[in-house]
Amino acid sequence: MASENVLEITDENFEAEVNNASVPVLLDFWAEWCMPCKMLGPVIEEIADLYAGKIKVGKLDTDSARDVAMKFDISAIPTVIIFNKGEVAHRFVGLQQKTDLAEAIDALLA
């Protein structure tokens, strides 16, 4: 991951990094072999840099963190879920525009 503001989320650290976060968390469910996921990567990094200090941004590899992926019924990737206080606030499936993600984040931060 190129951006220092993007965390790697795993089955092991999900509880601490997402459920127990004091700020909203945008989590990108992706896989190395997924071309749309790779296309979304730069958007996720831009969001992470734009909202640094206001939200957490993480990426979860569905191939290596299967427990969390199954818990949230991830059947298509990329899927982006924005969590607020450990609850799903917004869910986006497929390639997304930066503006759509930013609108959802701004609504939570308002």
Chimera marker file (.cmm) of the C-alpha trace (Angstrom):
<marker_set name="trace">
<marker id="1" x="0.000" y="0.000" z="0.000" r="1" g="1" b="0" radius="0.5"/>
<marker id="2" x="1.466" y="3.289" z="-1.070" r="1" g="1" b="0" radius="0.5"/>
<marker id="3" x="-0.285" y="5.638" z="1.349" r="1" g="1" b="0" radius="0.5"/>
<marker id="4" x="0.887" y="5.746" z="4.949" r="1" g="1" b="0" radius="0.5"/>
<marker id="5" x="-2.717" y="6.610" z="5.886" r="1" g="1" b="0" radius="0.5"/>
<marker id="6" x="-4.085" y="3.230" z="4.746" r="1" g="1" b="0" radius="0.5"/>
<marker id="7" x="-4.054" y="0.429" z="7.328" r="1" g="1" b="0" radius="0.5"/>
<marker id="8" x="-3.907" y="-3.259" z="6.552" r="1" g="1" b="0" radius="0.5"/>
<marker id="9" x="-6.908" y="-4.827" z="8.264" r="1" g="1" b="0" radius="0.5"/>
<marker id="10" x="-6.843" y="-8.541" z="9.079" r="1" g="1" b="0" radius="0.5"/>
<marker id="11" x="-9.026" y="-11.025" z="10.921" r="1" g="1" b="0" radius="0.5"/>
<marker id="12" x="-6.719" y="-10.493" z="13.907" r="1" g="1" b="0" radius="0.5"/>
<marker id="13" x="-6.844" y="-6.686" z="14.120" r="1" g="1" b="0" radius="0.5"/>
<marker id="14" x="-10.400" y="-6.037" z="12.855" r="1" g="1" b="0" radius="0.5"/>
<marker id="15" x="-11.920" y="-5.734" z="16.328" r="1" g="1" b="0" radius="0.5"/>
<marker id="16" x="-9.331" y="-3.223" z="17.530" r="1" g="1" b="0" radius="0.5"/>
<marker id="17" x="-8.997" y="-1.181" z="14.337" r="1" g="1" b="0" radius="0.5"/>
<marker id="18" x="-12.620" y="-1.115" z="13.159" r="1" g="1" b="0" radius="0.5"/>
<marker id="19" x="-15.123" y="-2.072" z="15.858" r="1" g="1" b="0" radius="0.5"/>
<marker id="20" x="-13.307" y="-0.168" z="18.600" r="1" g="1" b="0" radius="0.5"/>
<marker id="21" x="-12.355" y="2.862" z="16.483" r="1" g="1" b="0" radius="0.5"/>
<marker id="22" x="-13.201" y="6.281" z="17.905" r="1" g="1" b="0" radius="0.5"/>
<marker id="23" x="-13.737" y="7.676" z="14.380" r="1" g="1" b="0" radius="0.5"/>
<marker id="24" x="-15.574" y="6.349" z="11.293" r="1" g="1" b="0" radius="0.5"/>
<marker id="25" x="-13.694" y="3.662" z="9.349" r="1" g="1" b="0" radius="0.5"/>
<marker id="26" x="-13.752" y="3.195" z="5.581" r="1" g="1" b="0" radius="0.5"/>
<marker id="27" x="-12.810" y="-0.402" z="4.794" r="1" g="1" b="0" radius="0.5"/>
<marker id="28" x="-12.007" y="-1.572" z="1.271" r="1" g="1" b="0" radius="0.5"/>
<marker id="29" x="-12.567" y="-5.314" z="0.769" r="1" g="1" b="0" radius="0.5"/>
<marker id="30" x="-10.310" y="-6.342" z="-2.113" r="1" g="1" b="0" radius="0.5"/>
<marker id="31" x="-8.083" y="-9.088" z="-3.545" r="1" g="1" b="0" radius="0.5"/>
<marker id="32" x="-4.786" y="-9.021" z="-5.415" r="1" g="1" b="0" radius="0.5"/>
<marker id="33" x="-6.267" y="-10.723" z="-8.503" r="1" g="1" b="0" radius="0.5"/>
<marker id="34" x="-9.224" y="-8.296" z="-8.779" r="1" g="1" b="0" radius="0.5"/>
<marker id="35" x="-8.670" y="-5.707" z="-11.520" r="1" g="1" b="0" radius="0.5"/>
<marker id="36" x="-11.505" y="-3.343" z="-10.429" r="1" g="1" b="0" radius="0.5"/>
<marker id="37" x="-10.013" y="-3.508" z="-6.911" r="1" g="1" b="0" radius="0.5"/>
<marker id="38" x="-6.676" y="-2.340" z="-8.276" r="1" g="1" b="0" radius="0.5"/>
<marker id="39" x="-8.436" y="0.476" z="-10.131" r="1" g="1" b="0" radius="0.5"/>
<marker id="40" x="-10.128" y="1.564" z="-6.890" r="1" g="1" b="0" radius="0.5"/>
<marker id="41" x="-6.823" y="1.540" z="-4.965" r="1" g="1" b="0" radius="0.5"/>
<marker id="42" x="-5.741" y="5.088" z="-5.868" r="1" g="1" b="0" radius="0.5"/>
<marker id="43" x="-9.197" y="6.427" z="-4.917" r="1" g="1" b="0" radius="0.5"/>
<marker id="44" x="-8.933" y="4.753" z="-1.514" r="1" g="1" b="0" radius="0.5"/>
<marker id="45" x="-5.480" y="6.293" z="-1.027" r="1" g="1" b="0" radius="0.5"/>
<marker id="46" x="-6.777" y="9.746" z="-1.996" r="1" g="1" b="0" radius="0.5"/>
<marker id="47" x="-9.628" y="9.420" z="0.509" r="1" g="1" b="0" radius="0.5"/>
<marker id="48" x="-7.151" y="8.288" z="3.180" r="1" g="1" b="0" radius="0.5"/>
<marker id="49" x="-4.933" y="11.317" z="2.585" r="1" g="1" b="0" radius="0.5"/>
<marker id="50" x="-7.860" y="13.744" z="2.298" r="1" g="1" b="0" radius="0.5"/>
<marker id="51" x="-9.475" y="12.607" z="5.568" r="1" g="1" b="0" radius="0.5"/>
<marker id="52" x="-6.288" y="11.862" z="7.536" r="1" g="1" b="0" radius="0.5"/>
<marker id="53" x="-6.925" y="12.460" z="11.229" r="1" g="1" b="0" radius="0.5"/>
<marker id="54" x="-10.710" y="12.492" z="10.734" r="1" g="1" b="0" radius="0.5"/>
<marker id="55" x="-11.385" y="8.857" z="9.785" r="1" g="1" b="0" radius="0.5"/>
<marker id="56" x="-9.474" y="5.592" z="9.514" r="1" g="1" b="0" radius="0.5"/>
<marker id="57" x="-9.034" y="3.986" z="6.124" r="1" g="1" b="0" radius="0.5"/>
<marker id="58" x="-8.153" y="0.336" z="5.745" r="1" g="1" b="0" radius="0.5"/>
<marker id="59" x="-7.873" y="-2.393" z="3.164" r="1" g="1" b="0" radius="0.5"/>
<marker id="60" x="-8.835" y="-5.991" z="3.875" r="1" g="1" b="0" radius="0.5"/>
<marker id="61" x="-7.607" y="-8.737" z="1.551" r="1" g="1" b="0" radius="0.5"/>
<marker id="62" x="-10.575" y="-11.105" z="1.277" r="1" g="1" b="0" radius="0.5"/>
<marker id="63" x="-8.285" y="-14.020" z="0.399" r="1" g="1" b="0" radius="0.5"/>
<marker id="64" x="-6.332" y="-13.775" z="3.651" r="1" g="1" b="0" radius="0.5"/>
<marker id="65" x="-9.023" y="-12.372" z="5.998" r="1" g="1" b="0" radius="0.5"/>
<marker id="66" x="-11.847" y="-14.730" z="5.176" r="1" g="1" b="0" radius="0.5"/>
<marker id="67" x="-13.548" y="-14.580" z="8.591" r="1" g="1" b="0" radius="0.5"/>
<marker id="68" x="-14.300" y="-10.869" z="8.376" r="1" g="1" b="0" radius="0.5"/>
<marker id="69" x="-15.243" y="-11.130" z="4.686" r="1" g="1" b="0" radius="0.5"/>
<marker id="70" x="-17.720" y="-13.900" z="5.504" r="1" g="1" b="0" radius="0.5"/>
<marker id="71" x="-19.119" y="-12.020" z="8.514" r="1" g="1" b="0" radius="0.5"/>
<marker id="72" x="-20.126" y="-9.135" z="6.235" r="1" g="1" b="0" radius="0.5"/>
<marker id="73" x="-21.327" y="-11.369" z="3.360" r="1" g="1" b="0" radius="0.5"/>
<marker id="74" x="-18.783" y="-10.060" z="0.889" r="1" g="1" b="0" radius="0.5"/>
<marker id="75" x="-19.772" y="-11.812" z="-2.335" r="1" g="1" b="0" radius="0.5"/>
<marker id="76" x="-18.459" y="-9.254" z="-4.827" r="1" g="1" b="0" radius="0.5"/>
<marker id="77" x="-15.331" y="-7.136" z="-4.734" r="1" g="1" b="0" radius="0.5"/>
<marker id="78" x="-14.457" y="-4.419" z="-4.507" r="1" g="1" b="0" radius="0.5"/>
<marker id="79" x="-16.849" y="-3.704" z="-1.667" r="1" g="1" b="0" radius="0.5"/>
<marker id="80" x="-16.344" y="-0.626" z="0.487" r="1" g="1" b="0" radius="0.5"/>
<marker id="81" x="-18.041" y="-0.448" z="3.877" r="1" g="1" b="0" radius="0.5"/>
<marker id="82" x="-18.009" y="2.642" z="6.040" r="1" g="1" b="0" radius="0.5"/>
<marker id="83" x="-18.339" y="1.769" z="9.712" r="1" g="1" b="0" radius="0.5"/>
<marker id="84" x="-19.410" y="4.192" z="12.410" r="1" g="1" b="0" radius="0.5"/>
<marker id="85" x="-19.067" y="3.060" z="16.032" r="1" g="1" b="0" radius="0.5"/>
<marker id="86" x="-18.636" y="-0.523" z="14.857" r="1" g="1" b="0" radius="0.5"/>
<marker id="87" x="-21.860" y="-0.509" z="12.821" r="1" g="1" b="0" radius="0.5"/>
<marker id="88" x="-22.228" y="-0.545" z="9.027" r="1" g="1" b="0" radius="0.5"/>
<marker id="89" x="-23.197" y="3.002" z="8.013" r="1" g="1" b="0" radius="0.5"/>
<marker id="90" x="-22.756" y="2.722" z="4.221" r="1" g="1" b="0" radius="0.5"/>
<marker id="91" x="-22.002" y="-0.129" z="1.837" r="1" g="1" b="0" radius="0.5"/>
<marker id="92" x="-20.783" y="0.295" z="-1.737" r="1" g="1" b="0" radius="0.5"/>
<marker id="93" x="-20.336" y="-2.642" z="-4.131" r="1" g="1" b="0" radius="0.5"/>
<marker id="94" x="-18.242" y="-2.313" z="-7.263" r="1" g="1" b="0" radius="0.5"/>
<marker id="95" x="-15.983" y="0.434" z="-8.540" r="1" g="1" b="0" radius="0.5"/>
<marker id="96" x="-16.859" y="3.755" z="-6.868" r="1" g="1" b="0" radius="0.5"/>
<marker id="97" x="-16.236" y="7.403" z="-7.537" r="1" g="1" b="0" radius="0.5"/>
<marker id="98" x="-14.265" y="9.417" z="-5.003" r="1" g="1" b="0" radius="0.5"/>
<marker id="99" x="-17.149" y="11.907" z="-4.755" r="1" g="1" b="0" radius="0.5"/>
<marker id="100" x="-19.644" y="9.209" z="-3.725" r="1" g="1" b="0" radius="0.5"/>
<marker id="101" x="-17.366" y="7.949" z="-0.968" r="1" g="1" b="0" radius="0.5"/>
<marker id="102" x="-16.595" y="11.503" z="0.168" r="1" g="1" b="0" radius="0.5"/>
<marker id="103" x="-20.313" y="12.376" z="0.365" r="1" g="1" b="0" radius="0.5"/>
<marker id="104" x="-20.972" y="9.398" z="2.632" r="1" g="1" b="0" radius="0.5"/>
<marker id="105" x="-17.999" y="10.282" z="4.851" r="1" g="1" b="0" radius="0.5"/>
<marker id="106" x="-18.966" y="13.962" z="5.013" r="1" g="1" b="0" radius="0.5"/>
<marker id="107" x="-22.497" y="12.990" z="6.103" r="1" g="1" b="0" radius="0.5"/>
<marker id="108" x="-21.069" y="10.972" z="9.005" r="1" g="1" b="0" radius="0.5"/>
<marker id="109" x="-18.684" y="13.741" z="10.029" r="1" g="1" b="0" radius="0.5"/>
<marker id="110" x="-21.332" y="16.486" z="9.876" r="1" g="1" b="0" radius="0.5"/>
<link id1="1" id2="2" r="1" g="1" b="0" radius="0.2"/>
<link id1="2" id2="3" r="1" g="1" b="0" radius="0.2"/>
<link id1="3" id2="4" r="1" g="1" b="0" radius="0.2"/>
<link id1="4" id2="5" r="1" g="1" b="0" radius="0.2"/>
<link id1="5" id2="6" r="1" g="1" b="0" radius="0.2"/>
<link id1="6" id2="7" r="1" g="1" b="0" radius="0.2"/>
<link id1="7" id2="8" r="1" g="1" b="0" radius="0.2"/>
<link id1="8" id2="9" r="1" g="1" b="0" radius="0.2"/>
<link id1="9" id2="10" r="1" g="1" b="0" radius="0.2"/>
<link id1="10" id2="11" r="1" g="1" b="0" radius="0.2"/>
<link id1="11" id2="12" r="1" g="1" b="0" radius="0.2"/>
<link id1="12" id2="13" r="1" g="1" b="0" radius="0.2"/>
<link id1="13" id2="14" r="1" g="1" b="0" radius="0.2"/>
<link id1="14" id2="15" r="1" g="1" b="0" radius="0.2"/>
<link id1="15" id2="16" r="1" g="1" b="0" radius="0.2"/>
<link id1="16" id2="17" r="1" g="1" b="0" radius="0.2"/>
<link id1="17" id2="18" r="1" g="1" b="0" radius="0.2"/>
<link id1="18" id2="19" r="1" g="1" b="0" radius="0.2"/>
<link id1="19" id2="20" r="1" g="1" b="0" radius="0.2"/>
<link id1="20" id2="21" r="1" g="1" b="0" radius="0.2"/>
<link id1="21" id2="22" r="1" g="1" b="0" radius="0.2"/>
<link id1="22" id2="23" r="1" g="1" b="0" radius="0.2"/>
<link id1="23" id2="24" r="1" g="1" b="0" radius="0.2"/>
<link id1="24" id2="25" r="1" g="1" b="0" radius="0.2"/>
<link id1="25" id2="26" r="1" g="1" b="0" radius="0.2"/>
<link id1="26" id2="27" r="1" g="1" b="0" radius="0.2"/>
<link id1="27" id2="28" r="1" g="1" b="0" radius="0.2"/>
<link id1="28" id2="29" r="1" g="1" b="0" radius="0.2"/>
<link id1="29" id2="30" r="1" g="1" b="0" radius="0.2"/>
<link id1="30" id2="31" r="1" g="1" b="0" radius="0.2"/>
<link id1="31" id2="32" r="1" g="1" b="0" radius="0.2"/>
<link id1="32" id2="33" r="1" g="1" b="0" radius="0.2"/>
<link id1="33" id2="34" r="1" g="1" b="0" radius="0.2"/>
<link id1="34" id2="35" r="1" g="1" b="0" radius="0.2"/>
<link id1="35" id2="36" r="1" g="1" b="0" radius="0.2"/>
<link id1="36" id2="37" r="1" g="1" b="0" radius="0.2"/>
<link id1="37" id2="38" r="1" g="1" b="0" radius="0.2"/>
<link id1="38" id2="39" r="1" g="1" b="0" radius="0.2"/>
<link id1="39" id2="40" r="1" g="1" b="0" radius="0.2"/>
<link id1="40" id2="41" r="1" g="1" b="0" radius="0.2"/>
<link id1="41" id2="42" r="1" g="1" b="0" radius="0.2"/>
<link id1="42" id2="43" r="1" g="1" b="0" radius="0.2"/>
<link id1="43" id2="44" r="1" g="1" b="0" radius="0.2"/>
<link id1="44" id2="45" r="1" g="1" b="0" radius="0.2"/>
<link id1="45" id2="46" r="1" g="1" b="0" radius="0.2"/>
<link id1="46" id2="47" r="1" g="1" b="0" radius="0.2"/>
<link id1="47" id2="48" r="1" g="1" b="0" radius="0.2"/>
<link id1="48" id2="49" r="1" g="1" b="0" radius="0.2"/>
<link id1="49" id2="50" r="1" g="1" b="0" radius="0.2"/>
<link id1="50" id2="51" r="1" g="1" b="0" radius="0.2"/>
<link id1="51" id2="52" r="1" g="1" b="0" radius="0.2"/>
<link id1="52" id2="53" r="1" g="1" b="0" radius="0.2"/>
<link id1="53" id2="54" r="1" g="1" b="0" radius="0.2"/>
<link id1="54" id2="55" r="1" g="1" b="0" radius="0.2"/>
<link id1="55" id2="56" r="1" g="1" b="0" radius="0.2"/>
<link id1="56" id2="57" r="1" g="1" b="0" radius="0.2"/>
<link id1="57" id2="58" r="1" g="1" b="0" radius="0.2"/>
<link id1="58" id2="59" r="1" g="1" b="0" radius="0.2"/>
<link id1="59" id2="60" r="1" g="1" b="0" radius="0.2"/>
<link id1="60" id2="61" r="1" g="1" b="0" radius="0.2"/>
<link id1="61" id2="62" r="1" g="1" b="0" radius="0.2"/>
<link id1="62" id2="63" r="1" g="1" b="0" radius="0.2"/>
<link id1="63" id2="64" r="1" g="1" b="0" radius="0.2"/>
<link id1="64" id2="65" r="1" g="1" b="0" radius="0.2"/>
<link id1="65" id2="66" r="1" g="1" b="0" radius="0.2"/>
<link id1="66" id2="67" r="1" g="1" b="0" radius="0.2"/>
<link id1="67" id2="68" r="1" g="1" b="0" radius="0.2"/>
<link id1="68" id2="69" r="1" g="1" b="0" radius="0.2"/>
<link id1="69" id2="70" r="1" g="1" b="0" radius="0.2"/>
<link id1="70" id2="71" r="1" g="1" b="0" radius="0.2"/>
<link id1="71" id2="72" r="1" g="1" b="0" radius="0.2"/>
<link id1="72" id2="73" r="1" g="1" b="0" radius="0.2"/>
<link id1="73" id2="74" r="1" g="1" b="0" radius="0.2"/>
<link id1="74" id2="75" r="1" g="1" b="0" radius="0.2"/>
<link id1="75" id2="76" r="1" g="1" b="0" radius="0.2"/>
<link id1="76" id2="77" r="1" g="1" b="0" radius="0.2"/>
<link id1="77" id2="78" r="1" g="1" b="0" radius="0.2"/>
<link id1="78" id2="79" r="1" g="1" b="0" radius="0.2"/>
<link id1="79" id2="80" r="1" g="1" b="0" radius="0.2"/>
<link id1="80" id2="81" r="1" g="1" b="0" radius="0.2"/>
<link id1="81" id2="82" r="1" g="1" b="0" radius="0.2"/>
<link id1="82" id2="83" r="1" g="1" b="0" radius="0.2"/>
<link id1="83" id2="84" r="1" g="1" b="0" radius="0.2"/>
<link id1="84" id2="85" r="1" g="1" b="0" radius="0.2"/>
<link id1="85" id2="86" r="1" g="1" b="0" radius="0.2"/>
<link id1="86" id2="87" r="1" g="1" b="0" radius="0.2"/>
<link id1="87" id2="88" r="1" g="1" b="0" radius="0.2"/>
<link id1="88" id2="89" r="1" g="1" b="0" radius="0.2"/>
<link id1="89" id2="90" r="1" g="1" b="0" radius="0.2"/>
<link id1="90" id2="91" r="1" g="1" b="0" radius="0.2"/>
<link id1="91" id2="92" r="1" g="1" b="0" radius="0.2"/>
<link id1="92" id2="93" r="1" g="1" b="0" radius="0.2"/>
<link id1="93" id2="94" r="1" g="1" b="0" radius="0.2"/>
<link id1="94" id2="95" r="1" g="1" b="0" radius="0.2"/>
<link id1="95" id2="96" r="1" g="1" b="0" radius="0.2"/>
<link id1="96" id2="97" r="1" g="1" b="0" radius="0.2"/>
<link id1="97" id2="98" r="1" g="1" b="0" radius="0.2"/>
<link id1="98" id2="99" r="1" g="1" b="0" radius="0.2"/>
<link id1="99" id2="100" r="1" g="1" b="0" radius="0.2"/>
<link id1="100" id2="101" r="1" g="1" b="0" radius="0.2"/>
<link id1="101" id2="102" r="1" g="1" b="0" radius="0.2"/>
<link id1="102" id2="103" r="1" g="1" b="0" radius="0.2"/>
<link id1="103" id2="104" r="1" g="1" b="0" radius="0.2"/>
<link id1="104" id2="105" r="1" g="1" b="0" radius="0.2"/>
<link id1="105" id2="106" r="1" g="1" b="0" radius="0.2"/>
<link id1="106" id2="107" r="1" g="1" b="0" radius="0.2"/>
<link id1="107" id2="108" r="1" g="1" b="0" radius="0.2"/>
<link id1="108" id2="109" r="1" g="1" b="0" radius="0.2"/>
<link id1="109" id2="110" r="1" g="1" b="0" radius="0.2"/>
</marker_set>
